[in-house]
Amino acid sequence: MLKSDIDQPQLRRAWNAIDEIFFEHGLTLKRGYDFNHIDECARKGGLNVLEAHFTPELNTYGNGRAFWLGLFANNNELIGRVCARLDHIKPPMCLTDLWRKELHRYYPSVRGGKVHLSERQPRFAQKISGKVVYLGGTIVHPDFQRFRLGGYLNQMAQIEALDEWDADFFYGWMEHCGFKEGFWRNCGFSRAQFNAIRWADGGPVPIDEDLIWAGNDRDGVLDLIERILDFRQPSSLNRRSSQNQILSETSE
């Protein structure tokens, strides 16, 4: 598909609908490219620093290949965060091939050395290529977690990535040990794949071995934008309750 199939006014209205939710909680959305800065904000606020996929210690992003979205309180304290990274995967390379390289680079194995993917992998990722966006680093301050801001941040990141990169696929990882059925839906994802990676000889040390993949193709994000607007109420008096109910879709 071409970027011309994106209805820009519609996209902006959906973006504004989510931003209004942040505003109603007294939070300001900021976007940046300096991952050292957002890591420092996390440290100051007592939040987790970035995971392997985004930490400045292992990655250098240039040419507009990655961004972060942060929610800040009035005192400039970081309340929530999500990050997005663009990978150009040209056939015959597929998403599985990318994982073989990057996960081996990022994670040690429980059996020593670096992790390796087994030769046989689930078929779904072997069919994904093109402009692929990885979403990760989601964190929300405990005092705000009941408002499902992590889901809204992931929805916003997909809208931003579609607008800026004209991407084809969007996905994130969730650990089985902490998986909540509602969260991947709150993020606006339409697909989930359990047992999404098979390890050759022991999984990674710092994360759950049984990873769940959640994602959207391009049409899934366009549908998400329409869902946001379908349930947006014209009256400011009931807008918040409607958005909280529909954008979240199900309880976590």
Residue pairs with C-beta under 8 A, 6 or more apart in sequence:
1 218
3 166
5 222
6 162
6 163
6 166
6 222
7 225
8 163
10 225
10 226
10 229
11 159
11 162
11 163
11 225
13 229
13 232
14 159
14 224
14 225
14 228
14 229
15 156
15 159
15 160
17 228
17 229
17 232
17 239
17 243
18 152
18 155
18 156
18 159
18 228
18 243
18 247
19 29
19 156
20 239
20 240
20 243
21 152
21 240
21 243
21 244
21 247
22 28
22 29
22 71
22 149
22 152
24 240
25 144
25 147
25 149
26 73
26 74
27 71
27 72
27 73
27 79
27 80
27 144
27 149
28 71
28 72
28 73
28 74
29 69
29 70
29 71
29 156
30 69
30 70
30 71
30 72
31 67
31 68
31 69
31 70
31 160
32 38
32 67
32 68
32 70
33 61
33 64
33 66
33 67
33 68
35 50
35 54
35 55
35 56
35 59
35 61
35 66
35 68
35 83
36 56
38 50
38 68
38 70
38 78
38 81
38 83
39 49
39 50
39 55
39 56
41 70
41 72
41 78
41 81
42 48
42 49
42 50
42 78
42 81
42 139
43 49
44 77
44 78
45 77
45 78
45 79
45 141
47 78
47 81
47 139
47 141
48 139
49 55
50 56
50 83
50 137
51 136
51 137
52 58
52 106
52 107
52 206
53 59
53 83
53 85
53 102
53 106
53 134
53 136
53 137
54 66
54 68
54 83
54 85
54 136
54 137
58 105
58 106
59 66
61 85
64 86
64 164
65 85
65 86
66 83
66 84
66 85
66 86
67 83
67 84
67 160
67 164
68 81
68 82
68 83
68 84
68 137
69 81
69 82
69 83
69 84
69 153
69 156
69 157
69 160
70 78
70 80
70 81
71 78
71 79
71 80
71 81
71 140
71 149
71 153
72 78
72 79
73 79
77 141
78 141
79 140
79 141
79 144
79 149
80 138
80 139
80 140
80 141
80 144
80 149
80 150
80 153
81 137
81 138
81 139
81 140
81 153
82 135
82 136
82 137
82 138
82 150
82 153
82 154
82 156
82 157
83 135
83 136
83 137
83 157
84 133
84 134
84 135
84 157
84 160
84 161
85 133
85 134
85 136
86 131
86 132
86 133
86 161
86 165
86 167
87 98
87 131
87 132
87 133
87 134
88 130
88 131
88 132
89 95
89 97
89 98
89 128
89 129
89 130
89 131
89 132
90 129
91 129
93 129
94 125
94 126
94 127
94 128
94 129
95 125
95 126
95 128
95 129
95 132
95 169
96 117
96 121
96 125
96 126
98 132
99 117
99 125
99 197
100 116
100 117
103 115
103 117
103 197
103 204
104 114
104 115
104 116
104 117
105 114
106 204
107 114
107 115
107 204
107 205
107 206
107 207
108 114
108 115
108 204
108 205
109 115
109 116
109 199
109 201
109 202
109 203
109 204
109 205
110 202
110 203
110 204
110 205
110 209
111 201
111 202
115 199
115 200
115 202
115 203
115 204
116 199
116 200
116 201
117 197
117 198
117 199
117 200
118 198
118 199
118 200
119 200
120 198
121 197
121 198
122 193
122 195
122 196
122 197
122 198
124 193
124 196
124 213
125 196
125 213
128 169
129 168
130 167
130 168
130 169
131 165
131 166
131 167
131 168
131 169
132 167
132 168
132 169
132 170
132 171
133 158
133 161
133 165
133 167
133 169
133 170
133 171
134 171
134 172
135 154
135 157
135 158
135 161
135 170
135 171
135 172
135 187
136 172
136 173
138 150
138 153
138 154
138 172
139 150
140 149
140 150
140 153
147 244
148 186
148 244
148 248
148 252
150 183
150 186
150 187
151 183
151 185
151 186
151 187
151 188
151 247
151 248
152 186
152 247
154 172
154 186
154 187
154 188
154 189
155 187
155 188
155 224
155 228
155 247
158 170
158 188
158 216
158 221
158 224
159 221
159 224
159 225
161 167
161 170
162 170
162 218
162 221
162 222
167 218
168 217
168 218
169 215
169 216
169 217
169 218
170 189
170 215
170 216
170 217
170 220
170 221
171 189
171 213
171 214
171 215
171 216
172 187
172 189
172 213
172 214
172 215
173 196
173 211
173 212
173 213
173 214
174 183
174 184
174 211
174 212
174 213
174 214
175 207
175 208
175 210
175 211
175 212
176 194
176 208
176 210
176 211
176 212
177 208
177 210
178 208
179 212
180 252
181 250
181 252
182 248
182 249
182 250
182 251
182 252
183 252
184 192
184 212
184 214
185 248
185 249
185 250
186 247
186 248
186 249
186 250
186 252
187 214
188 216
188 220
188 221
188 224
188 247
189 214
189 215
189 216
189 220
190 215
190 216
190 220
190 223
190 224
191 214
191 215
191 216
191 217
191 220
192 212
192 213
192 214
193 212
193 213
193 214
193 215
194 210
194 212
195 210
196 211
196 212
196 213
197 211
197 213
199 209
202 209
203 209
203 210
216 224
227 246
227 247
228 243
228 246
228 247
230 246
231 242
231 243
231 245
231 246
231 247
232 239
232 242
232 243
233 239
233 242
